[in-house]
Amino acid sequence: MGRAGQTRSVFIFQAEDWEPARLRAIELGRSMEDSYLNESGERVSWRLVCVETLDLLGDDLLDGREVYSESVPLAGTMTTSPTRPEDSQPQQSGV
């Protein structure tokens, strides 16, 4: 059995307000979802789990651009059941 983990990514995009920003973040994350077999024949799945933060950065941004990605171990309480990113209640990172 393979190793489970997570990747944390940061995207820059434009939105008119907080709710459209939250929905755009979910749309971007969903667009990156994928599932495939690796060289060892193990299933690899990329799934959006949640939107953690939203921040106001200013006007001169490139819409949809990923600016950060970090692999992190799965939390001990993570289950294999599907998640609902639509239920995410993101915080601000303080940027």
Sine and cosine of phi, psi and omega as CSV:
sin_phi,cos_phi,sin_psi,cos_psi,sin_omega,cos_omega
0.00,0.00,0.62,-0.79,-0.06,-1.00
-0.98,0.19,0.09,-1.00,0.04,-1.00
-1.00,0.10,0.69,-0.72,0.08,-1.00
-1.00,-0.09,0.60,-0.80,0.04,-1.00
-0.31,-0.95,0.02,-1.00,0.02,-1.00
-0.74,-0.68,0.39,-0.92,0.12,-0.99
-0.84,-0.54,0.77,-0.64,0.05,-1.00
-0.99,-0.17,0.81,-0.59,-0.03,-1.00
-0.86,-0.51,0.45,-0.89,0.06,-1.00
-0.84,-0.55,0.76,-0.65,0.04,-1.00
-0.85,-0.53,0.50,-0.87,0.13,-0.99
-0.94,-0.35,0.74,-0.67,0.05,-1.00
-0.41,-0.91,0.23,-0.97,0.00,-1.00
-0.96,-0.27,0.60,-0.80,0.07,-1.00
-0.46,-0.89,0.43,-0.90,-0.04,-1.00
-0.97,0.25,-0.48,0.88,-0.10,-1.00
-0.36,-0.93,-0.01,-1.00,-0.08,-1.00
-0.90,0.43,-0.72,0.70,-0.04,-1.00
-0.91,0.41,-0.73,0.68,0.09,-1.00
-0.87,0.50,-0.53,0.85,0.04,-1.00
-0.92,0.39,-0.67,0.74,0.02,-1.00
-0.89,0.45,-0.69,0.73,0.01,-1.00
-0.92,0.40,-0.61,0.79,0.03,-1.00
-0.91,0.41,-0.64,0.77,0.03,-1.00
-0.88,0.48,-0.67,0.74,0.03,-1.00
-0.91,0.43,-0.68,0.73,0.02,-1.00
-0.86,0.51,-0.71,0.71,0.01,-1.00
-0.89,0.45,-0.71,0.71,0.02,-1.00
-0.89,0.45,-0.69,0.72,0.02,-1.00
-0.88,0.47,-0.58,0.82,-0.04,-1.00
-0.92,0.39,-0.31,0.95,-0.01,-1.00
-1.00,-0.09,-0.09,1.00,-0.02,-1.00
-0.89,0.46,0.62,-0.79,-0.05,-1.00
-0.35,-0.94,0.34,-0.94,0.07,-1.00
-0.52,-0.86,0.70,-0.71,-0.03,-1.00
-0.34,-0.94,0.21,-0.98,0.09,-1.00
-1.00,-0.09,0.75,-0.66,0.04,-1.00
-0.99,0.15,-0.06,-1.00,-0.04,-1.00
-0.87,0.49,-0.43,0.90,0.02,-1.00
-1.00,0.02,0.04,1.00,-0.01,-1.00
0.99,0.13,0.17,0.99,0.01,-1.00
-1.00,0.02,0.59,-0.81,0.02,-1.00
-0.96,0.28,0.80,-0.60,0.09,-1.00
-0.91,-0.40,0.79,-0.62,0.00,-1.00
-0.79,-0.61,0.77,-0.64,0.11,-0.99
-0.96,-0.27,0.88,-0.47,-0.04,-1.00
-0.69,-0.72,0.63,-0.78,0.12,-0.99
-0.95,0.30,0.80,-0.60,0.00,-1.00
-0.99,-0.16,-0.73,0.68,0.01,-1.00
-0.28,-0.96,0.25,-0.97,0.16,-0.99
-0.98,-0.21,0.91,-0.40,-0.11,-0.99
-1.00,0.10,-0.69,0.72,-0.07,-1.00
-0.63,-0.78,0.44,-0.90,0.18,-0.98
-0.72,-0.69,0.70,-0.72,-0.02,-1.00
-0.68,-0.73,0.58,-0.81,0.10,-1.00
-1.00,0.08,0.89,-0.46,-0.09,-1.00
-0.93,-0.38,-0.17,0.99,-0.02,-1.00
0.88,-0.48,-0.16,-0.99,-0.15,-0.99
-1.00,-0.10,-0.44,0.90,-0.13,-0.99
-1.00,-0.08,0.96,0.28,-0.06,-1.00
-0.83,-0.56,0.36,-0.93,0.10,-1.00
-0.99,-0.16,0.90,-0.43,-0.09,-1.00
-0.87,0.50,0.78,-0.63,0.10,-1.00
0.98,0.21,0.14,0.99,-0.05,-1.00
-0.99,0.15,0.81,-0.59,0.09,-1.00
-0.98,0.21,0.76,-0.65,-0.04,-1.00
-0.88,-0.48,-0.08,1.00,-0.03,-1.00
-0.33,-0.94,0.59,-0.80,0.06,-1.00
-0.54,-0.84,0.68,-0.73,-0.06,-1.00
-0.61,-0.80,0.78,-0.62,0.10,-0.99
-1.00,0.08,0.75,-0.66,-0.01,-1.00
-0.72,-0.69,0.52,-0.86,0.01,-1.00
-0.93,0.37,0.46,-0.89,0.06,-1.00
-0.92,0.39,0.60,-0.80,0.07,-1.00
-0.94,0.35,0.51,-0.86,-0.01,-1.00
-0.86,0.50,-0.37,0.93,-0.03,-1.00
-1.00,-0.06,-0.01,1.00,0.01,-1.00
-0.91,0.42,0.63,-0.77,0.05,-1.00
-0.91,-0.42,0.12,-0.99,0.02,-1.00
-1.00,0.02,-0.01,1.00,0.00,-1.00
-0.96,0.29,0.46,-0.89,-0.02,-1.00
-0.89,0.46,0.51,-0.86,0.05,-1.00
-0.96,-0.28,0.22,-0.98,0.02,-1.00
-0.83,-0.56,1.00,-0.01,0.03,-1.00
-0.84,0.55,-0.42,0.91,0.02,-1.00
-0.88,0.47,-0.39,0.92,0.02,-1.00
-1.00,0.04,-0.01,1.00,-0.02,-1.00
-0.87,0.49,0.62,-0.79,0.11,-0.99
-0.85,-0.52,0.99,0.15,-0.10,-0.99
-0.90,0.43,0.53,-0.85,0.08,-1.00
-0.98,-0.21,0.02,-1.00,0.13,-0.99
-0.99,-0.15,0.59,-0.81,-0.03,-1.00
-0.99,0.11,-0.25,0.97,-0.01,-1.00
1.00,-0.07,0.15,0.99,0.00,-1.00
-0.93,0.38,0.00,0.00,0.00,0.00
